[in-house]
Amino acid sequence: MLNFPQTVTYSLAHTLVPTYECFNRCSYCNFRADPKQSPWLDFAVARSILSRCQQDGIQEILILSGEVYPGSARRSAWFDRIYDLGKLALEMGFLPHTNAGPLSRSEMERLAEVNVSMGLMVEQTTSTIMETVHRHAPSKSPEVRLQQLQQAGELRIPFTTGILLGLGETEADRYSSLEAIAEIHKQHGHIQEVILQPYSPGSQEVGDATLGFDITQMPEVVAMARSALPSDIAIQIPPNLVAQPDLMLACLNAGASDLGGISPHDEVNPDYPHPTAALLRSHLEPHGWKLKERLAVYPQYDHQLSFGLQTSVAGWRSRLNQ
């Protein structure tokens, strides 16, 4: 029996995209552009966007980028653009969180200077999807993805990861993916949340016959995740993809506790706009759920940040009375 009121968290966020270009070709992607076909985000434009975000009370800046091939002569400039955008966001009073695909140890270490947390989806650990939806996406290798989680733990970086649902995986595959995440967290204690992201058809994807997820299964997957993951890892569901109020409530009752970054536009799923915090409250509060804003870094990880980042986080915690 639940003891009400229960709390569900969210982050007020905005996404900056350094570039949409990506050398991977995932069959379900609604985000990517071909290499050299997407202009990189101009600094003056980024500053203008961030200025508007200041007026809207946004605290988290998600820096979400397509990937430049690690062996490319352009990789260094691409990484510098991501780093400099994080630094700019930090200087303008935001809390940056970067998800830019697999990174080298030195890249992760440097980005940790200007990010309060970082992230990378595991997606699925079954190797069979490298023959289907990820057959043209070498950086989606399960080994590469899990190595990133391990590396983040060794560097003590507060981290967000997750799995995609509906890529052709089995229920056992999902559990194995969650178990792999749990094992790495048990070693390092650095994973703050796991996202359960259902495949949702988009207008820009190439399409693949192996894709499909029954959204009504979400509460069962949440319950599976809650049983597989340590209790200190939050389970996140995206409210624009799990939009039916009754289904969202069922997921919360099954163990989900976070709704992720709520922003005007979902870059990964552009056909599915995010609900406002006010709309979510109207759905949740009559059923005993309190919606609470959180920061891009969970409180138990504040001490792992540099002094400068801790100061920025402390200012936001004071503002939100956390």
Buried (B, 14 or more C-beta within 10 A) or exposed (E): EEEEEBEBBBBBBBBBBBBBBBBBBBBBBBBBBEBEEBEBBEEEEBEEBBEEBEEEEBBBBBBBBBBBBBEEEBBEEBBEBBBBBBBBBBEBBBBBBBBBBBBEEEBBBBBBEBBBBBBBBBBBBBEBBBEBBBBEBBBBBBEEBBBBBBBBBBBBBBBBBBBBBBBBBEEEBBBBBBEBBBEBBEEBBBBBBBBBBBBBBBEEBEEBEBBEBEBEBBBBBBBBBBEBBEEEBBBBBBBBBBBEBEBBBBBBBBBBBBBBBBBEEBBBBEEBEBBEBEBBBEBBEEBEBEBEBBBBBBEEBBEBBEEEBBEBBEEBBEEEEE
